[in-house]
Amino acid sequence: MLQVQRQEKKFVLTLDVAKKIGGQFEKVLKPDIHNGWDGYTVRSVYFDTIWDSDYVEKDYGLQQRRKMRMRCYTAADQKVKLEMKQADGIYRQKRSLIVAREDAKKILNGDFSCLLSYDEPFAAECYGVFCKGVYRPKVMIEYQRKAFVAKENSTRVTLDSNVRVSESHFDLFDEHPALYPAMSPFHVIMEVKYQGFLLDYIQDIINQVQGTEVAVGKYMMSRSVSKKGGIIW
């Protein structure tokens, strides 16, 4: 099991601001090893209970809440990440379990029993959460990401663009899924993740866009396309 605990800030930037800010981060932070000239693709399926409990808890602003998702980076991936993200006030904890492709397909189809074959206690915890809440896939999200990292305070900055979703198609391994835009193509989501505090030189760059900070993540944004009647940004 992989585990990280950090604080997060989210911002919505216009393309021109994102290009400017990204250029500044390129000068002071190390690019993610997976970055290509235009970053790399991220595809996730988010799960929720049959009552949409996780969505509702976030929508109501509860301080303690949870999200369950499965993530890959290409349709050909043979292993994927099953992740539980938990919020407690301003702090975020993410735990990840690497699962085989065939097991991922079973989980997507509502068969969670394969999790009991993994040795990690976290796998059994996920099994219990999935079964108790009758979790099912709710939305698939794909976007292009550029990421920058700094060893200090486990800082990670990501710039996500071209966010596309589906609330009816959940095949994580489909090479050409039918997805539609969840936000304007002229905007970019910037996320800043860190432990404890941000170093001054990073905070100075972020201060240039301080007025655009938001509290809504991609899961809420994507579900809002249907629940609240359209694209947010």
C-alpha positions, -999 to +999 in steps of 0.1 A: +000+000+000+011+035-009+001+063+015+005+101+014-010+128+036-010+164+024-028+196+021-043+207-012-051+239-030-071+240-063-073+268-088-090+274-121-068+292-146-073+306-181-050+291-207-028+321-209-023+323-172-017+285-170+010+288-197+027+317-177+025+299-144+036+266-159+066+283-174+076+297-139+072+263-123+094+247-150+122+270-139+121+262-102+106+227-099+115+193-114+092+180-141+075+147-134+093+118-150+062+109-170+059+144-185+060+145-223+060+177-243+023+180-235+023+160-202+006+126-199-029+112-198-047+103-166-079+082-167-100+075-135-133+058-127-149+072-095-172+050-075-200+061-051-227+044-031-261+037-045-273+068-025-244+090-039-233+095-003-198+107-012-211+133-036-237+145-011-212+148+018-189+169-003-218+190-017-229+197+019-193+206+029-188+179+055-153+181+070-148+143+070-155+125+037-142+100+013-138+092-024-130+059-041-115+057-075-095+034-099-068+050-120-047+040-150-026+060-175-031+040-208-057+015-219-030-011-222-020-009-185-018-044-169-019-029-133-040+000-120-043+019-088-073+015-065-074+046-043-092+059-013-090+096-007-101+109+027-105+145+038-104+157+074-107+195+073-078+209+054-059+176+053-060+149+027-049+113+029-046+091-001-040+054+001-034+033-030-035-004-038-020-019-070-044-044-085-042-066-116-060-057-148-084-086-145-092-078-109-099-042-119-124-054-144-142-075-117-143-045-094-158-023-121-185-049-126-194-050-089-175-081-079-152-071-050-143-105-038-110-105-056-098-079-030-098-106-004-069-124-022-045-095-016-023-096+016-025-059+024-050-050+051-060-020+030-074-043+004-098-059+030-108-023+041-117-014+005-137-046+003-157-037+034-163-001+022-174-012-013-198-039+001-213-018+029-220+012+007-230-009-024-205+011-044-208+013-082-189+032-109-204+067-113-182+086-137-151+081-159-128+111-162-098+116-185-075+146-188-041+157-199-017+165-170+016+183-166+032+178-132+061+194-113+076+182-080+099+194-052+114+172-025+107+198+001+074+192+019+065+166-008+053+194-030+036+185-062+020+209-087-003+197-115-019+214-144-048+195-159-065+204-192-090+189-217-111+173-189-136+148-205-161+125-188-187+099-192-214+090-166-226+060-185-194+043-198-169+029-173-146+007-193-112+018-179-094-001-207-114+011-237-089+026-262-115+050-276-142+058-250-170+082-258-164+112-235-177+147-234-162+180-221-167+187-184-153+222-185-144+248-210-114+240-232-101+275-224-095+267-187-070+246-168-072+232-132-041+237-111-036+216-080-009+223-054-003+195-029+022+198+000+029+189+036+028+215+064+036+247+045+046+260+011+081+274+005+082+311-003+093+307-039+064+284-046+039+305-027+051+336-046+041+320-079+007+308-065-001+343-052-004+355-087-036+335-091-048+335-055-082+349-064-091+319-084-089+293-057-118+268-056-130+239-034-145+217-061-125+187-074-129+168-107-153+143-093-178+169-081-173+189-113-179+159-135-210+148-116-224+183-117-226+181-155-257+160-150-268+168-115-266+206-118-272+210-155-240+219-173-203+227-173-191+246-143-162+265-159 
